[in-house]
Amino acid sequence: MIAKLSGLLDSVGTDHCIVDCGGVGYLVYCSARTLRRVGDTGAAVSLRTEMQVREDAITLFGFIDAAERDWFRRLTTVQGVGSRVALALLSVLEPDKLGQAIAAQDRTALAQADGVGPKLANRLISELKDKVADLQFGAGPATAASGGGAPAGAGVTNDAVSALVNLGYRRAEAFAAVAQAAQKAGPDAKVEQLIMMGLKELSA
């Protein structure tokens, strides 16, 4: 099992790069995010990798950081999500934004990726929402496609989620409701406001 590659960047294609490790060139499939960050041709590069072995091929997938690799593994556990679709998702949504989109049940954001239609977006949310329930809110927008201003800060949104959990709601439900409330309320929202708006989302 090859878990990491370090060498010189030989070349970059539309969906892959070649890493020269001691004179041996490894073809590594990557997300657009990783390809943007690998650097210039000839520069030193280090990638976390996931190797898939099949009867007819051995394929390497490369990631700029462990968070992206972990999301690749998580995504490919979902029925209908192969390696190429997982990379497409990671190309349009960074790992933290991907987790937020799933928790917020933002199907529009997920459907930005090639190969992800409404049915697959629903399946991603259904199968992964509980696995991302404990992710913390980031400071930026939950998704670029959602529109509107940036949501409230992480501390405020996490406090609102905790309050809804204390009221008896599951954390995944509370997370999704507060994420949607935060997008509507904007960056100046107070905890009490997010709790009330979150309750409305949950009762809708």
N, C-alpha and C positions, 0 to 999 in steps of 0.2 A: 504494500500500500504506500503510495507516494502522498505525503501529507503537506509537503512544503517544497517549493522550488526557489532557489536563489542562483542568480547568474546575471548575464547581460541580455538586455532586450535586443533581439535580432531584428524583429519586424512586428508591425501591428496591422491587422486586417479589420474588417467591419465587425466581426464577432469573435475574433481570436487574436492571440499574439504568439510569437515564438520566442522562447527563452533558451539562450545558449548556456548550457551548463557544462563547462569543460570540453567544449567542442561538440557536444550532442545537443541538437535542437529539439526542444519539446513543444509540441503544438498544444496550446492551452486555450480552451473556450472561456470567454469572460463576458460579464455584463458591460454595458456601455459605461457605467460608472467606474468600473475598474480600469477599463481601457483609457479613460480620460486621465487617470491618475498614475499610470505605470511609468510615465516619464518619456524621455526622448530615446530614440534608437541609439544603442551603444551604451546606455546608462545602466548602472546596476539596478536590479529589480528583485524583489522578494514577494512571492505569492503564497498564500495558503491554498491548498488544492484539495479537490475531492476526485477520486478516481473511480470510474465505473468500468467494470469488467463484464463483457458479454462474449458470447460464442464467436461473434464476428468482429469484435472491436474492443480496444481498450482506449477509453476517452478520459482526458484530464480537463477539469474545470477549475479555473483560478479565481481567487478573490483577493482584493486589496487588504481586507481585514477579516478578523474572526467573526465579527457580527454578520457580515454578508455571507460568509460560508455557513454559519449556523442557520440563517434564514433560508438559504438554498436547501439545506437538509430538511428543514421544517416544511417548506413548500412542497417538496417532492414526496412527502407522505400523503398528500391530498390526491385522491383519485382524479385522474385526468390531467394532472400537472406533471409533465415530464421536465427534463433538464432544460430544454430550450425555453419552455414557458416560464420556468422559474427564473432563468436569466433575463427574460423579457420583463418580468415584474421588477426585478432588481435594477433593471436599466432605467425604469421610469420613476421608481420610488426608492429612496434610501432606506436602509433597514429600520430606523426609528419611525419614519413616515409610513412605512408599510405596516408596521404594527399598529400605529394609530389609525390608519385607514380601516384595518380589519376590525379593531375594537369599536370604531365609530360606525361600522357597517356602511362605509362609503364605497358603494359599488361603482360609482362613476370613476373614482380614482383607480380602482383595480382594473377597470375595463380599458384604461389607457394602454395597457400592455398588449402587444401582439399575441393573438391566440386566446385572449381572455374575453369571453362573451358574458352575457347576463347570467346564464346558468352556472358557468364556472366561477364567476364572481360570488354568487350565492353560496356555492359549495365551499369556497375558500373561507368565507365568513363563518359558515355553519361549523366547519371542522376545526377552525383555528381560533375562534373568538375566545374560548376558555383558556387557550394556551398563551394568549397575549394579555389576559386580564390584569396581570400584575405588572405590566410595563408602565413606566412612569410617563407622564405627559412631557413633551418637549416644549421649548419656548416658542417654536415657530408654528406656522399653520399646520393643521393636521394633514392637509393635502393641497397641492397646488391647484387642483381642479375644482376645489370646493367653492372658491370665490370668497369674497368678503375679507375682513381684516384678520390679523393674527388673533388667536384665542388668548384667553387670560393666562397668566403665569402659571408655572408648574405647581407651586405651593398652593395657590387658590384652587386650582382644578382638583388636585389630589385631596384637599380637605373636603371638597364637595363630594367626591367619590366616596370617601370614608363615611361621610354623613349618610349618604344613601345606603351604603352597606349596613350601617348601624340600624337603619330603618327596616332592614330585612331583605333588601334586594341583593341579587347575586352580583359579584364584583364585575363580571363581564357586562351585565346589563347596565350597571351604574356607570361604568367607564364609557360605554357607547352613548348613554344619555347625556352625560356631562360634556363629552367631546362635542356633540352636536350643539349643546347649549352654549359652550364656549365659543364656537364658531359664529353663532348668531349674536352673542352679547359683546364680543370684541375684547380688547386687552384690558379694559378698565373694569371689567365685571367683578363684583364682590362675591364672596362665598355664598351668602344668603341668596343672592340673585341666581347663581348657578344651581343651587339646590332646588329652588322653586321651578326654574325652567327645566331642570332635569326631571323633576316629578311630572311635569306636563308631558315631557317626551315619553316617559314610561307609561303614562296613562293614555297616550294617543292610540 
